[in-house]
Amino acid sequence: MKSVNKVMLLGNVTRDPELKATTSGQSVCTFGLATNRVWKDAAGQKQSLPEYHNLVAWGALAEFCHQNVRKGKPLFVEGYLKTRSWESPEGAKVFRTEIVMDNIVLLGPKDSSVIKSDETAQSNKTVDEMVVL
């Protein structure tokens, strides 16, 4: 039987990306994204429930996120769910589900302090058109 593990999110960045490198030198970038589920309750009142997501990017996409993504900016991401676990210092097993990003689209107005003019392949595109695979 086939299965699907695909995530698409449209939300706002909750914290500036943090770039690190693995022991083998691979770049990894982590940051948060908030989404809101909006609905009307039985009384017709509008309700909203925020959800917070942990995002991870690897390699060139990690470098791009670190240079171009900022807290508060709107963002569209595609990726897949990955749950990892480890043992805490207290001995408890800790689980964390993350979205490993495959694709990102920066939304909103172009921010000249974020997008660098030396981005050769992307230099003639607006931020709304930028897609990194």
C-alpha positions in Angstrom: 0.0 0.0 0.0 1.3 3.5 -0.8 1.6 6.2 1.8 2.0 9.9 1.8 4.0 12.1 4.1 3.6 15.7 2.8 3.2 18.9 4.7 2.3 22.4 3.3 2.2 25.3 5.7 1.4 29.0 5.3 2.2 31.0 8.3 4.5 33.5 10.1 8.0 32.9 11.3 8.2 32.8 15.1 11.9 33.1 15.6 15.0 33.9 13.5 16.6 30.9 11.9 19.5 29.3 13.7 22.3 27.9 11.5 24.5 25.1 12.7 26.8 22.5 11.2 26.9 18.8 11.8 30.2 17.1 12.7 30.5 16.2 9.0 30.1 19.8 8.0 26.5 19.6 6.7 24.5 22.9 7.3 21.3 22.6 9.2 18.9 25.5 10.0 16.0 25.4 12.5 13.3 28.0 13.2 9.6 28.1 14.1 6.4 28.8 12.1 3.0 29.7 13.5 -0.3 28.9 11.7 -3.9 29.8 12.8 -6.9 27.6 12.4 -10.0 29.8 12.1 -13.6 28.6 12.4 -17.0 29.7 13.6 -18.5 28.0 16.7 -22.1 26.9 17.2 -23.0 30.5 18.3 -21.5 31.9 15.1 -18.6 33.5 16.9 -15.2 33.5 15.1 -12.7 31.3 16.9 -8.9 31.0 16.3 -6.4 28.5 17.4 -2.7 29.0 16.8 -0.4 26.0 16.1 3.4 26.2 16.4 5.6 24.1 14.1 9.4 23.3 14.2 11.0 23.6 10.8 14.4 22.1 9.7 16.3 22.8 6.5 19.5 21.1 5.3 22.3 22.0 3.0 21.9 24.9 0.5 18.3 25.4 1.7 19.5 25.8 5.3 22.0 28.5 4.1 19.2 30.3 2.2 16.9 30.2 5.2 19.5 31.6 7.5 20.2 34.5 5.1 16.7 35.3 4.0 14.1 34.3 6.6 13.3 36.6 9.5 11.0 36.5 12.5 7.5 37.8 11.8 7.7 37.3 8.0 5.0 35.3 6.1 6.3 32.1 4.6 5.0 29.1 2.6 6.9 25.8 3.1 6.6 22.3 1.8 8.2 19.3 3.4 7.6 16.1 5.3 7.1 15.1 9.0 9.9 13.6 10.9 9.8 12.6 14.6 13.0 12.0 16.4 13.6 11.0 20.0 16.3 11.1 22.6 16.8 10.6 26.3 16.7 13.8 28.5 19.3 14.3 31.2 16.6 13.2 33.7 16.3 9.9 31.9 12.9 10.6 30.3 12.3 9.8 26.6 11.7 13.0 24.7 9.9 13.1 21.3 9.9 16.0 18.8 8.0 16.2 15.5 9.5 18.5 12.9 8.8 19.5 9.3 11.9 18.8 7.2 11.6 21.4 4.4 11.9 20.5 0.7 10.7 23.9 -0.6 10.2 27.4 0.6 8.5 30.5 -0.8 9.1 33.9 0.8 6.0 36.0 0.9 5.3 39.7 1.5 7.2 42.8 0.4 10.8 42.6 -0.6 13.1 43.4 2.3 16.4 44.8 0.8 18.2 44.2 4.1 17.4 40.5 3.9 17.7 39.6 0.1 21.2 40.2 -1.0 21.9 41.6 -4.4 24.5 39.0 -5.2 21.9 36.2 -5.3 22.8 35.4 -9.0 20.1 33.0 -9.9 17.3 34.9 -8.1 18.4 38.5 -8.7 15.7 39.4 -11.2 12.8 37.9 -9.3 10.7 39.4 -6.6 10.4 37.8 -3.2 6.9 36.5 -4.1 8.4 34.6 -7.0 11.3 33.0 -5.2 11.2 29.3 -4.9 14.1 27.2 -3.7 14.1 23.5 -4.3 
